[in-house]
Amino acid sequence: MIYTVQVKVMPLKDLLDPQGKAVMGGLKNLGITNVADVRIGKHIDLQVEAATKEEAVAIAEEATKKLLANAVMEYFEIEVKERLTS
Amino acid sequence: MIYTVQVKVMPLKDLLDPQGKAVMGGLKNLGITNVADVRIGKHIDLQVEAATKEEAVAIAEEATKKLLANAVMEYFEIEVKERLTS
């Protein structure tokens, strides 16, 4: 069975996010002033082959901890979105 | 009222995603072989000041079309996640 697992990797809330600050400056220059804060991270879609949903999440978590996220600077959230046909 | 709006910006499905391909190679080198495909995009959290949820979405959509996403190469999804206190 193939599961679509979505991983969201964001900069830790206590850290500065220079990319987000740059985007906020850009929005102000475009005349969009209602945005109070911007934070930018990564969104990763994984197609995981696994027998169960739990196994798919475990594989995605291993992949995220080993490669996709840097725990010193980022936190992550994992969500299984849908089940595709086998 | 401040709304937290989440914007997901992903490479179009028909286009190659070199970053995703590189991560897939990295996962194989780490011994994680159950991942069939990886696609990587951006996740953006906006704090939007608006009177209604619909207005918040409209502002986020304008910001995304003007600055955050490149419609030639990317598609986006907008989701209002929660309502914070004013």
Backbone of each chain as nested JSON, in Angstrom:
{
  "chains": [
    {"id": "A", "residues": [
      {"number": 1, "name": "MET", "atoms": {"N": [0.844, -1.197, 0.0], "CA": [0.0, 0.0, 0.0], "C": [0.881, 1.249, 0.0]}},
      {"number": 2, "name": "ILE", "atoms": {"N": [0.486, 2.231, -0.775], "CA": [1.263, 3.473, -0.802], "C": [0.494, 4.582, -0.078]}},
      {"number": 3, "name": "TYR", "atoms": {"N": [1.139, 5.176, 0.892], "CA": [0.541, 6.272, 1.652], "C": [1.209, 7.593, 1.268]}},
      {"number": 4, "name": "THR", "atoms": {"N": [0.411, 8.631, 1.164], "CA": [0.958, 9.971, 0.97], "C": [1.137, 10.613, 2.333]}},
      {"number": 5, "name": "VAL", "atoms": {"N": [2.387, 10.851, 2.705], "CA": [2.685, 11.434, 4.002], "C": [3.19, 12.862, 3.793]}},
      {"number": 6, "name": "GLN", "atoms": {"N": [2.57, 13.806, 4.486], "CA": [2.991, 15.203, 4.373], "C": [3.812, 15.579, 5.597]}},
      {"number": 7, "name": "VAL", "atoms": {"N": [4.975, 16.139, 5.35], "CA": [5.849, 16.581, 6.437], "C": [6.022, 18.086, 6.331]}},
      {"number": 8, "name": "LYS", "atoms": {"N": [5.767, 18.758, 7.452], "CA": [5.947, 20.213, 7.503], "C": [7.158, 20.484, 8.396]}},
      {"number": 9, "name": "VAL", "atoms": {"N": [8.157, 21.169, 7.87], "CA": [9.358, 21.491, 8.642], "C": [9.46, 23.009, 8.75]}},
      {"number": 10, "name": "MET", "atoms": {"N": [9.391, 23.516, 9.988], "CA": [9.372, 24.975, 10.184], "C": [10.495, 25.404, 11.126]}},
      {"number": 11, "name": "PRO", "atoms": {"N": [10.979, 26.649, 10.971], "CA": [11.97, 27.152, 11.929], "C": [11.357, 27.221, 13.325]}},
      {"number": 12, "name": "LEU", "atoms": {"N": [12.131, 26.893, 14.342], "CA": [11.634, 26.928, 15.722], "C": [11.068, 28.299, 16.058]}},
      {"number": 13, "name": "LYS", "atoms": {"N": [10.022, 28.316, 16.871], "CA": [9.31, 29.576, 17.137], "C": [10.195, 30.626, 17.803]}},
      {"number": 14, "name": "ASP", "atoms": {"N": [11.196, 30.181, 18.573], "CA": [12.049, 31.133, 19.289], "C": [13.135, 31.737, 18.407]}},
      {"number": 15, "name": "LEU", "atoms": {"N": [13.321, 31.158, 17.22], "CA": [14.413, 31.634, 16.358], "C": [13.909, 32.663, 15.357]}},
      {"number": 16, "name": "LEU", "atoms": {"N": [14.818, 33.529, 14.941], "CA": [14.512, 34.469, 13.872], "C": [14.348, 33.705, 12.56]}},
      {"number": 17, "name": "ASP", "atoms": {"N": [13.527, 34.242, 11.663], "CA": [13.336, 33.627, 10.356], "C": [13.618, 34.697, 9.298]}},
      {"number": 18, "name": "PRO", "atoms": {"N": [14.884, 34.829, 8.871], "CA": [15.256, 35.924, 7.962], "C": [14.48, 35.883, 6.642]}},
      {"number": 19, "name": "GLN", "atoms": {"N": [14.195, 34.65, 6.151], "CA": [13.453, 34.533, 4.897], "C": [12.039, 35.097, 5.061]}},
      {"number": 20, "name": "GLY", "atoms": {"N": [11.423, 34.779, 6.207], "CA": [10.095, 35.321, 6.485], "C": [10.112, 36.837, 6.615]}},
      {"number": 21, "name": "LYS", "atoms": {"N": [11.14, 37.352, 7.278], "CA": [11.258, 38.813, 7.429], "C": [11.407, 39.475, 6.068]}},
      {"number": 22, "name": "ALA", "atoms": {"N": [12.182, 38.86, 5.172], "CA": [12.371, 39.416, 3.825], "C": [11.05, 39.441, 3.07]}},
      {"number": 23, "name": "VAL", "atoms": {"N": [10.283, 38.351, 3.199], "CA": [8.99, 38.293, 2.518], "C": [8.047, 39.355, 3.084]}},
      {"number": 24, "name": "MET", "atoms": {"N": [8.108, 39.573, 4.398], "CA": [7.243, 40.593, 4.988], "C": [7.577, 41.97, 4.445]}},
      {"number": 25, "name": "GLY", "atoms": {"N": [8.88, 42.257, 4.283], "CA": [9.286, 43.513, 3.657], "C": [8.757, 43.625, 2.24]}},
      {"number": 26, "name": "GLY", "atoms": {"N": [8.845, 42.519, 1.498], "CA": [8.345, 42.503, 0.12], "C": [6.851, 42.757, 0.054]}},
      {"number": 27, "name": "LEU", "atoms": {"N": [6.102, 42.164, 0.979], "CA": [4.646, 42.36, 1.003], "C": [4.31, 43.818, 1.278]}},
      {"number": 28, "name": "LYS", "atoms": {"N": [5.041, 44.437, 2.208], "CA": [4.794, 45.857, 2.518], "C": [5.049, 46.709, 1.279]}},
      {"number": 29, "name": "ASN", "atoms": {"N": [6.136, 46.397, 0.544], "CA": [6.433, 47.135, -0.688], "C": [5.338, 46.976, -1.734]}},
      {"number": 30, "name": "LEU", "atoms": {"N": [4.635, 45.835, -1.707], "CA": [3.552, 45.59, -2.658], "C": [2.232, 46.195, -2.177]}},
      {"number": 31, "name": "GLY", "atoms": {"N": [2.251, 46.806, -0.986], "CA": [1.039, 47.439, -0.474], "C": [0.161, 46.522, 0.346]}},
      {"number": 32, "name": "ILE", "atoms": {"N": [0.653, 45.323, 0.667], "CA": [-0.12, 44.406, 1.51], "C": [0.364, 44.589, 2.944]}},
      {"number": 33, "name": "THR", "atoms": {"N": [-0.421, 45.348, 3.712], "CA": [0.048, 45.74, 5.044], "C": [-0.669, 45.007, 6.178]}},
      {"number": 34, "name": "ASN", "atoms": {"N": [-1.609, 44.117, 5.834], "CA": [-2.384, 43.434, 6.879], "C": [-1.709, 42.185, 7.407]}},
      {"number": 35, "name": "VAL", "atoms": {"N": [-0.494, 41.907, 6.927], "CA": [0.185, 40.692, 7.364], "C": [1.13, 41.037, 8.51]}},
      {"number": 36, "name": "ALA", "atoms": {"N": [0.846, 40.472, 9.689], "CA": [1.596, 40.827, 10.886], "C": [2.884, 40.022, 11.026]}},
      {"number": 37, "name": "ASP", "atoms": {"N": [2.896, 38.798, 10.505], "CA": [4.099, 37.985, 10.63], "C": [4.111, 36.92, 9.54]}},
      {"number": 38, "name": "VAL", "atoms": {"N": [5.325, 36.573, 9.108], "CA": [5.497, 35.531, 8.095], "C": [6.584, 34.58, 8.573]}},
      {"number": 39, "name": "ARG", "atoms": {"N": [6.308, 33.306, 8.521], "CA": [7.359, 32.312, 8.787], "C": [7.361, 31.304, 7.643]}},
      {"number": 40, "name": "ILE", "atoms": {"N": [8.554, 30.975, 7.178], "CA": [8.668, 30.12, 5.998], "C": [9.442, 28.855, 6.33]}},
      {"number": 41, "name": "GLY", "atoms": {"N": [8.875, 27.731, 5.945], "CA": [9.535, 26.449, 6.143], "C": [9.383, 25.587, 4.903]}},
      {"number": 42, "name": "LYS", "atoms": {"N": [9.586, 24.299, 5.083], "CA": [9.514, 23.372, 3.966], "C": [8.274, 22.506, 4.08]}},
      {"number": 43, "name": "HIS", "atoms": {"N": [7.741, 22.144, 2.924], "CA": [6.655, 21.179, 2.897], "C": [7.118, 20.019, 2.024]}},
      {"number": 44, "name": "ILE", "atoms": {"N": [7.073, 18.804, 2.571], "CA": [7.593, 17.645, 1.85], "C": [6.499, 16.599, 1.725]}},
      {"number": 45, "name": "ASP", "atoms": {"N": [6.226, 16.176, 0.494], "CA": [5.277, 15.088, 0.247], "C": [6.063, 13.818, -0.009]}},
      {"number": 46, "name": "LEU", "atoms": {"N": [5.836, 12.8, 0.809], "CA": [6.503, 11.511, 0.62], "C": [5.465, 10.465, 0.194]}},
      {"number": 47, "name": "GLN", "atoms": {"N": [5.807, 9.655, -0.809], "CA": [4.99, 8.485, -1.142], "C": [5.662, 7.296, -0.481]}},
      {"number": 48, "name": "VAL", "atoms": {"N": [5.044, 6.763, 0.574], "CA": [5.689, 5.727, 1.373], "C": [4.988, 4.386, 1.166]}},
      {"number": 49, "name": "GLU", "atoms": {"N": [5.776, 3.375, 0.868], "CA": [5.238, 2.015, 0.767], "C": [5.28, 1.388, 2.149]}},
      {"number": 50, "name": "ALA", "atoms": {"N": [4.1, 1.041, 2.686], "CA": [4.046, 0.46, 4.022], "C": [2.778, -0.373, 4.149]}},
      {"number": 51, "name": "ALA", "atoms": {"N": [2.792, -1.288, 5.118], "CA": [1.635, -2.168, 5.312], "C": [0.512, -1.435, 6.039]}},
      {"number": 52, "name": "THR", "atoms": {"N": [0.875, -0.584, 6.994], "CA": [-0.136, 0.134, 7.767], "C": [0.194, 1.623, 7.813]}},
      {"number": 53, "name": "LYS", "atoms": {"N": [-0.8, 2.384, 8.2], "CA": [-0.633, 3.824, 8.344], "C": [0.453, 4.141, 9.369]}},
      {"number": 54, "name": "GLU", "atoms": {"N": [0.465, 3.367, 10.472], "CA": [1.448, 3.604, 11.539], "C": [2.866, 3.376, 11.026]}},
      {"number": 55, "name": "GLU", "atoms": {"N": [3.032, 2.319, 10.207], "CA": [4.352, 2.041, 9.657], "C": [4.784, 3.18, 8.728]}},
      {"number": 56, "name": "ALA", "atoms": {"N": [3.838, 3.679, 7.935], "CA": [4.161, 4.789, 7.028], "C": [4.625, 6.012, 7.817]}},
      {"number": 57, "name": "VAL", "atoms": {"N": [3.936, 6.297, 8.927], "CA": [4.33, 7.448, 9.755], "C": [5.718, 7.219, 10.355]}},
      {"number": 58, "name": "ALA", "atoms": {"N": [5.991, 5.966, 10.802], "CA": [7.292, 5.667, 11.402], "C": [8.419, 5.864, 10.393]}},
      {"number": 59, "name": "ILE", "atoms": {"N": [8.184, 5.41, 9.149], "CA": [9.209, 5.577, 8.111], "C": [9.428, 7.062, 7.824]}},
      {"number": 60, "name": "ALA", "atoms": {"N": [8.33, 7.816, 7.729], "CA": [8.445, 9.251, 7.455], "C": [9.172, 9.955, 8.598]}},
      {"number": 61, "name": "GLU", "atoms": {"N": [8.912, 9.525, 9.83], "CA": [9.562, 10.163, 10.974], "C": [11.057, 9.879, 10.961]}},
      {"number": 62, "name": "GLU", "atoms": {"N": [11.418, 8.649, 10.634], "CA": [12.841, 8.31, 10.546], "C": [13.514, 9.166, 9.463]}},
      {"number": 63, "name": "ALA", "atoms": {"N": [12.882, 9.242, 8.298], "CA": [13.444, 10.025, 7.197], "C": [13.593, 11.491, 7.593]}},
      {"number": 64, "name": "THR", "atoms": {"N": [12.577, 12.016, 8.309], "CA": [12.615, 13.428, 8.69], "C": [13.733, 13.694, 9.689]}},
      {"number": 65, "name": "LYS", "atoms": {"N": [13.844, 12.798, 10.702], "CA": [14.873, 13.011, 11.725], "C": [16.276, 12.852, 11.154]}},
      {"number": 66, "name": "LYS", "atoms": {"N": [16.451, 11.902, 10.228], "CA": [17.786, 11.637, 9.702], "C": [18.217, 12.622, 8.63]}},
      {"number": 67, "name": "LEU", "atoms": {"N": [17.243, 13.143, 7.861], "CA": [17.654, 13.904, 6.677], "C": [16.918, 15.23, 6.481]}},
      {"number": 68, "name": "LEU", "atoms": {"N": [15.603, 15.236, 6.72], "CA": [14.828, 16.385, 6.247], "C": [14.851, 17.577, 7.195]}},
      {"number": 69, "name": "ALA", "atoms": {"N": [14.899, 17.31, 8.508], "CA": [14.826, 18.42, 9.467], "C": [16.077, 18.469, 10.327]}},
      {"number": 70, "name": "ASN", "atoms": {"N": [16.479, 19.665, 10.682], "CA": [17.591, 19.883, 11.6], "C": [16.993, 20.28, 12.953]}},
      {"number": 71, "name": "ALA", "atoms": {"N": [17.035, 19.344, 13.91], "CA": [16.33, 19.539, 15.18], "C": [16.854, 20.738, 15.974]}},
      {"number": 72, "name": "VAL", "atoms": {"N": [18.05, 21.192, 15.682], "CA": [18.606, 22.346, 16.39], "C": [17.862, 23.632, 16.003]}},
      {"number": 73, "name": "MET", "atoms": {"N": [17.416, 23.687, 14.769], "CA": [16.809, 24.914, 14.26], "C": [15.357, 24.752, 13.829]}},
      {"number": 74, "name": "GLU", "atoms": {"N": [14.888, 23.509, 13.694], "CA": [13.57, 23.301, 13.094], "C": [12.738, 22.3, 13.878]}},
      {"number": 75, "name": "TYR", "atoms": {"N": [11.424, 22.436, 13.81], "CA": [10.533, 21.384, 14.312], "C": [9.72, 20.869, 13.123]}},
      {"number": 76, "name": "PHE", "atoms": {"N": [9.126, 19.698, 13.321], "CA": [8.371, 19.138, 12.196], "C": [7.052, 18.536, 12.653]}},
      {"number": 77, "name": "GLU", "atoms": {"N": [6.12, 18.462, 11.709], "CA": [4.827, 17.82, 11.931], "C": [4.579, 16.849, 10.788]}},
      {"number": 78, "name": "ILE", "atoms": {"N": [4.069, 15.68, 11.127], "CA": [3.814, 14.651, 10.113], "C": [2.321, 14.356, 10.062]}},
      {"number": 79, "name": "GLU", "atoms": {"N": [1.82, 14.231, 8.842], "CA": [0.39, 13.989, 8.653], "C": [0.2, 13.029, 7.484]}},
      {"number": 80, "name": "VAL", "atoms": {"N": [-0.546, 11.955, 7.713], "CA": [-0.884, 11.068, 6.601], "C": [-2.156, 11.602, 5.975]}},
      {"number": 81, "name": "LYS", "atoms": {"N": [-2.086, 11.963, 4.711], "CA": [-3.187, 12.703, 4.104], "C": [-4.22, 11.811, 3.452]}},
      {"number": 82, "name": "GLU", "atoms": {"N": [-3.8, 10.8, 2.741], "CA": [-4.771, 9.998, 2.014], "C": [-4.168, 8.637, 1.721]}},
      {"number": 83, "name": "ARG", "atoms": {"N": [-4.961, 7.721, 1.346], "CA": [-4.464, 6.405, 0.973], "C": [-4.699, 6.202, -0.513]}},
      {"number": 84, "name": "LEU", "atoms": {"N": [-3.606, 5.95, -1.24], "CA": [-3.756, 5.681, -2.666], "C": [-4.0, 4.192, -2.87]}},
      {"number": 85, "name": "THR", "atoms": {"N": [-4.394, 3.827, -4.066], "CA": [-4.578, 2.391, -4.354], "C": [-3.231, 1.692, -4.319]}},
      {"number": 86, "name": "SER", "atoms": {"N": [-3.256, 0.407, -3.943], "CA": [-2.011, -0.348, -3.938], "C": [-1.668, -0.696, -5.392]}}
    ]},
    {"id": "B", "residues": [
      {"number": 1, "name": "MET", "atoms": {"N": [-9.002, 41.129, 14.331], "CA": [-8.815, 39.69, 14.552], "C": [-7.618, 39.204, 13.74]}},
      {"number": 2, "name": "ILE", "atoms": {"N": [-6.815, 38.355, 14.351], "CA": [-5.657, 37.806, 13.634], "C": [-5.901, 36.344, 13.289]}},
      {"number": 3, "name": "TYR", "atoms": {"N": [-5.781, 36.023, 12.022], "CA": [-5.947, 34.658, 11.552], "C": [-4.598, 34.072, 11.161]}},
      {"number": 4, "name": "THR", "atoms": {"N": [-4.405, 32.804, 11.493], "CA": [-3.216, 32.092, 11.018], "C": [-3.569, 31.394, 9.718]}},
      {"number": 5, "name": "VAL", "atoms": {"N": [-2.942, 31.827, 8.632], "CA": [-3.228, 31.251, 7.326], "C": [-2.009, 30.453, 6.875]}},
      {"number": 6, "name": "GLN", "atoms": {"N": [-2.237, 29.203, 6.518], "CA": [-1.143, 28.365, 6.045], "C": [-1.201, 28.267, 4.535]}},
      {"number": 7, "name": "VAL", "atoms": {"N": [-0.07, 28.535, 3.893], "CA": [0.016, 28.445, 2.439], "C": [1.035, 27.362, 2.084]}},
      {"number": 8, "name": "LYS", "atoms": {"N": [0.606, 26.449, 1.244], "CA": [1.498, 25.39, 0.774], "C": [1.805, 25.664, -0.685]}},
      {"number": 9, "name": "VAL", "atoms": {"N": [3.072, 25.797, -1.042], "CA": [3.474, 26.056, -2.423], "C": [4.322, 24.883, -2.897]}},
      {"number": 10, "name": "MET", "atoms": {"N": [3.838, 24.178, -3.919], "CA": [4.533, 22.964, -4.377], "C": [4.853, 23.065, -5.863]}},
      {"number": 11, "name": "PRO", "atoms": {"N": [5.922, 22.379, -6.309], "CA": [6.195, 22.337, -7.749], "C": [5.056, 21.63, -8.474]}},
      {"number": 12, "name": "LEU", "atoms": {"N": [4.695, 22.107, -9.661], "CA": [3.604, 21.498, -10.427], "C": [3.869, 20.011, -10.641]}},
      {"number": 13, "name": "LYS", "atoms": {"N": [2.798, 19.224, -10.648], "CA": [2.95, 17.762, -10.707], "C": [3.653, 17.297, -11.989]}},
      {"number": 14, "name": "ASP", "atoms": {"N": [3.501, 18.048, -13.085], "CA": [4.094, 17.625, -14.354], "C": [5.579, 17.967, -14.444]}},
      {"number": 15, "name": "LEU", "atoms": {"N": [6.064, 18.775, -13.514], "CA": [7.463, 19.211, -13.605], "C": [8.376, 18.33, -12.76]}},
      {"number": 16, "name": "LEU", "atoms": {"N": [9.627, 18.232, -13.175], "CA": [10.632, 17.55, -12.371], "C": [10.881, 18.345, -11.101]}},
      {"number": 17, "name": "ASP", "atoms": {"N": [11.281, 17.64, -10.034], "CA": [11.59, 18.301, -8.778], "C": [12.989, 17.84, -8.353]}},
      {"number": 18, "name": "PRO", "atoms": {"N": [14.028, 18.539, -8.823], "CA": [15.405, 18.077, -8.573], "C": [15.727, 17.962, -7.084]}},
      {"number": 19, "name": "GLN", "atoms": {"N": [15.174, 18.879, -6.27], "CA": [15.425, 18.838, -4.829], "C": [14.851, 17.534, -4.239]}},
      {"number": 20, "name": "GLY", "atoms": {"N": [13.648, 17.178, -4.67], "CA": [13.025, 15.94, -4.207], "C": [13.825, 14.718, -4.644]}},
      {"number": 21, "name": "LYS", "atoms": {"N": [14.295, 14.741, -5.891], "CA": [15.098, 13.62, -6.39], "C": [16.376, 13.475, -5.565]}},
      {"number": 22, "name": "ALA", "atoms": {"N": [17.016, 14.6, -5.22], "CA": [18.244, 14.553, -4.416], "C": [17.953, 13.961, -3.041]}},
      {"number": 23, "name": "VAL", "atoms": {"N": [16.839, 14.361, -2.434], "CA": [16.481, 13.817, -1.12], "C": [16.208, 12.315, -1.224]}},
      {"number": 24, "name": "MET", "atoms": {"N": [15.571, 11.884, -2.332], "CA": [15.31, 10.452, -2.487], "C": [16.617, 9.676, -2.566]}},
      {"number": 25, "name": "GLY", "atoms": {"N": [17.603, 10.216, -3.293], "CA": [18.917, 9.576, -3.324], "C": [19.533, 9.505, -1.936]}},
      {"number": 26, "name": "GLY", "atoms": {"N": [19.415, 10.593, -1.173], "CA": [19.943, 10.622, 0.19], "C": [19.282, 9.592, 1.08]}},
      {"number": 27, "name": "LEU", "atoms": {"N": [17.956, 9.439, 0.95], "CA": [17.235, 8.452, 1.76], "C": [17.706, 7.039, 1.433]}},
      {"number": 28, "name": "LYS", "atoms": {"N": [17.908, 6.753, 0.14], "CA": [18.397, 5.419, -0.244], "C": [19.773, 5.162, 0.373]}},
      {"number": 29, "name": "ASN", "atoms": {"N": [20.645, 6.173, 0.349], "CA": [21.97, 6.023, 0.956], "C": [21.879, 5.768, 2.453]}},
      {"number": 30, "name": "LEU", "atoms": {"N": [20.833, 6.286, 3.089], "CA": [20.641, 6.063, 4.525], "C": [19.949, 4.73, 4.81]}},
      {"number": 31, "name": "GLY", "atoms": {"N": [19.594, 3.983, 3.769], "CA": [18.964, 2.687, 3.962], "C": [17.455, 2.743, 4.063]}},
      {"number": 32, "name": "ILE", "atoms": {"N": [16.864, 3.918, 3.761], "CA": [15.399, 4.026, 3.777], "C": [14.911, 3.833, 2.34]}},
      {"number": 33, "name": "THR", "atoms": {"N": [14.428, 2.616, 2.052], "CA": [14.118, 2.277, 0.66], "C": [12.617, 2.217, 0.383]}},
      {"number": 34, "name": "ASN", "atoms": {"N": [11.785, 2.46, 1.412], "CA": [10.337, 2.337, 1.22], "C": [9.697, 3.617, 0.686]}},
      {"number": 35, "name": "VAL", "atoms": {"N": [10.506, 4.61, 0.378], "CA": [9.941, 5.866, -0.101], "C": [9.986, 5.874, -1.624]}},
      {"number": 36, "name": "ALA", "atoms": {"N": [8.809, 5.922, -2.238], "CA": [8.713, 5.8, -3.686], "C": [8.895, 7.135, -4.384]}},
      {"number": 37, "name": "ASP", "atoms": {"N": [8.531, 8.217, -3.736], "CA": [8.666, 9.522, -4.387], "C": [8.728, 10.63, -3.334]}},
      {"number": 38, "name": "VAL", "atoms": {"N": [9.47, 11.673, -3.637], "CA": [9.591, 12.824, -2.738], "C": [9.385, 14.094, -3.548]}},
      {"number": 39, "name": "ARG", "atoms": {"N": [8.54, 14.967, -3.055], "CA": [8.406, 16.29, -3.686], "C": [8.515, 17.341, -2.585]}},
      {"number": 40, "name": "ILE", "atoms": {"N": [9.272, 18.389, -2.881], "CA": [9.555, 19.382, -1.851], "C": [9.083, 20.756, -2.293]}},
      {"number": 41, "name": "GLY", "atoms": {"N": [8.368, 21.41, -1.407], "CA": [7.896, 22.765, -1.683], "C": [8.068, 23.633, -0.451]}},
      {"number": 42, "name": "LYS", "atoms": {"N": [7.336, 24.716, -0.431], "CA": [7.424, 25.656, 0.686], "C": [6.163, 25.609, 1.53]}},
      {"number": 43, "name": "HIS", "atoms": {"N": [6.351, 25.853, 2.814], "CA": [5.196, 26.015, 3.697], "C": [5.322, 27.399, 4.341]}},
      {"number": 44, "name": "ILE", "atoms": {"N": [4.29, 28.206, 4.204], "CA": [4.353, 29.58, 4.704], "C": [3.209, 29.821, 5.686]}},
      {"number": 45, "name": "ASP", "atoms": {"N": [3.565, 30.266, 6.872], "CA": [2.558, 30.639, 7.874], "C": [2.427, 32.151, 7.887]}},
      {"number": 46, "name": "LEU", "atoms": {"N": [1.231, 32.654, 7.603], "CA": [0.981, 34.099, 7.631], "C": [0.072, 34.434, 8.801]}},
      {"number": 47, "name": "GLN", "atoms": {"N": [0.408, 35.476, 9.545], "CA": [-0.512, 36.023, 10.546], "C": [-1.193, 37.212, 9.894]}},
      {"number": 48, "name": "VAL", "atoms": {"N": [-2.476, 37.058, 9.583], "CA": [-3.185, 38.067, 8.804], "C": [-4.217, 38.777, 9.675]}},
      {"number": 49, "name": "GLU", "atoms": {"N": [-4.169, 40.104, 9.652], "CA": [-5.184, 40.905, 10.342], "C": [-6.351, 41.13, 9.395]}},
      {"number": 50, "name": "ALA", "atoms": {"N": [-7.515, 40.602, 9.763], "CA": [-8.677, 40.749, 8.892], "C": [-9.938, 40.666, 9.736]}},
      {"number": 51, "name": "ALA", "atoms": {"N": [-11.04, 41.196, 9.171], "CA": [-12.302, 41.197, 9.902], "C": [-12.964, 39.82, 9.861]}},
      {"number": 52, "name": "THR", "atoms": {"N": [-12.844, 39.143, 8.719], "CA": [-13.482, 37.839, 8.57], "C": [-12.476, 36.83, 8.015]}},
      {"number": 53, "name": "LYS", "atoms": {"N": [-12.845, 35.557, 8.149], "CA": [-12.027, 34.475, 7.615], "C": [-11.85, 34.629, 6.098]}},
      {"number": 54, "name": "GLU", "atoms": {"N": [-12.932, 35.017, 5.417], "CA": [-12.883, 35.151, 3.959], "C": [-11.908, 36.247, 3.556]}},
      {"number": 55, "name": "GLU", "atoms": {"N": [-11.912, 37.353, 4.325], "CA": [-10.987, 38.45, 4.015], "C": [-9.55, 37.985, 4.217]}},
      {"number": 56, "name": "ALA", "atoms": {"N": [-9.314, 37.218, 5.279], "CA": [-7.968, 36.712, 5.543], "C": [-7.48, 35.845, 4.391]}},
      {"number": 57, "name": "VAL", "atoms": {"N": [-8.374, 34.979, 3.887], "CA": [-8.002, 34.117, 2.76], "C": [-7.705, 34.958, 1.525]}},
      {"number": 58, "name": "ALA", "atoms": {"N": [-8.522, 36.0, 1.283], "CA": [-8.323, 36.853, 0.117], "C": [-6.969, 37.556, 0.179]}},
      {"number": 59, "name": "ILE", "atoms": {"N": [-6.609, 38.056, 1.372], "CA": [-5.312, 38.723, 1.524], "C": [-4.177, 37.727, 1.292]}},
      {"number": 60, "name": "ALA", "atoms": {"N": [-4.314, 36.53, 1.858], "CA": [-3.269, 35.512, 1.688], "C": [-3.14, 35.118, 0.218]}},
      {"number": 61, "name": "GLU", "atoms": {"N": [-4.283, 35.038, -0.469], "CA": [-4.247, 34.657, -1.881], "C": [-3.548, 35.721, -2.712]}},
      {"number": 62, "name": "GLU", "atoms": {"N": [-3.849, 36.993, -2.401], "CA": [-3.179, 38.082, -3.121], "C": [-1.669, 38.024, -2.878]}},
      {"number": 63, "name": "ALA", "atoms": {"N": [-1.269, 37.838, -1.609], "CA": [0.151, 37.776, -1.274], "C": [0.827, 36.612, -1.986]}},
      {"number": 64, "name": "THR", "atoms": {"N": [0.118, 35.473, -2.048], "CA": [0.707, 34.289, -2.674], "C": [0.889, 34.492, -4.162]}},
      {"number": 65, "name": "LYS", "atoms": {"N": [-0.164, 35.045, -4.817], "CA": [-0.075, 35.242, -6.267], "C": [0.969, 36.281, -6.632]}},
      {"number": 66, "name": "LYS", "atoms": {"N": [1.089, 37.343, -5.811], "CA": [2.011, 38.426, -6.151], "C": [3.45, 38.117, -5.792]}},
      {"number": 67, "name": "LEU", "atoms": {"N": [3.662, 37.339, -4.722], "CA": [5.035, 37.221, -4.222], "C": [5.482, 35.791, -3.934]}},
      {"number": 68, "name": "LEU", "atoms": {"N": [4.602, 34.981, -3.331], "CA": [5.094, 33.727, -2.755], "C": [5.217, 32.59, -3.759]}},
      {"number": 69, "name": "ALA", "atoms": {"N": [4.312, 32.541, -4.726], "CA": [4.318, 31.419, -5.667], "C": [4.552, 31.915, -7.093]}},
      {"number": 70, "name": "ASN", "atoms": {"N": [5.237, 31.111, -7.868], "CA": [5.446, 31.378, -9.285], "C": [4.532, 30.44, -10.064]}},
      {"number": 71, "name": "ALA", "atoms": {"N": [3.449, 31.003, -10.621], "CA": [2.394, 30.168, -11.223], "C": [2.894, 29.341, -12.402]}},
      {"number": 72, "name": "VAL", "atoms": {"N": [4.015, 29.734, -12.986], "CA": [4.554, 28.972, -14.116], "C": [5.081, 27.61, -13.652]}},
      {"number": 73, "name": "MET", "atoms": {"N": [5.601, 27.578, -12.439], "CA": [6.255, 26.36, -11.963], "C": [5.599, 25.762, -10.718]}},
      {"number": 74, "name": "GLU", "atoms": {"N": [4.712, 26.514, -10.078], "CA": [4.211, 26.058, -8.782], "C": [2.7, 26.217, -8.682]}},
      {"number": 75, "name": "TYR", "atoms": {"N": [2.082, 25.368, -7.862], "CA": [0.682, 25.58, -7.492], "C": [0.638, 25.784, -5.988]}},
      {"number": 76, "name": "PHE", "atoms": {"N": [-0.485, 26.339, -5.499], "CA": [-0.547, 26.596, -4.059], "C": [-1.906, 26.228, -3.484]}},
      {"number": 77, "name": "GLU", "atoms": {"N": [-1.914, 25.96, -2.187], "CA": [-3.148, 25.692, -1.454], "C": [-3.154, 26.562, -0.211]}},
      {"number": 78, "name": "ILE", "atoms": {"N": [-4.314, 27.136, 0.11], "CA": [-4.431, 28.03, 1.262], "C": [-5.399, 27.433, 2.262]}},
      {"number": 79, "name": "GLU", "atoms": {"N": [-5.034, 27.491, 3.524], "CA": [-5.867, 26.911, 4.577], "C": [-5.82, 27.828, 5.798]}},
      {"number": 80, "name": "VAL", "atoms": {"N": [-6.978, 28.201, 6.321], "CA": [-7.019, 28.963, 7.573], "C": [-7.062, 27.952, 8.699]}},
      {"number": 81, "name": "LYS", "atoms": {"N": [-6.062, 27.968, 9.561], "CA": [-5.907, 26.878, 10.512], "C": [-6.6, 27.144, 11.843]}},
      {"number": 82, "name": "GLU", "atoms": {"N": [-6.475, 28.336, 12.361], "CA": [-7.039, 28.593, 13.682], "C": [-7.299, 30.087, 13.833]}},
      {"number": 83, "name": "ARG", "atoms": {"N": [-8.019, 30.435, 14.822], "CA": [-8.263, 31.841, 15.087], "C": [-7.632, 32.19, 16.423]}},
      {"number": 84, "name": "LEU", "atoms": {"N": [-6.746, 33.165, 16.405], "CA": [-6.135, 33.606, 17.662], "C": [-6.989, 34.703, 18.267]}},
      {"number": 85, "name": "THR", "atoms": {"N": [-6.729, 35.032, 19.506], "CA": [-7.462, 36.125, 20.131], "C": [-7.064, 37.442, 19.491]}},
      {"number": 86, "name": "SER", "atoms": {"N": [-7.99, 38.373, 19.456], "CA": [-7.68, 39.687, 18.908], "C": [-6.87, 40.459, 19.951]}}
    ]}
  ]
}
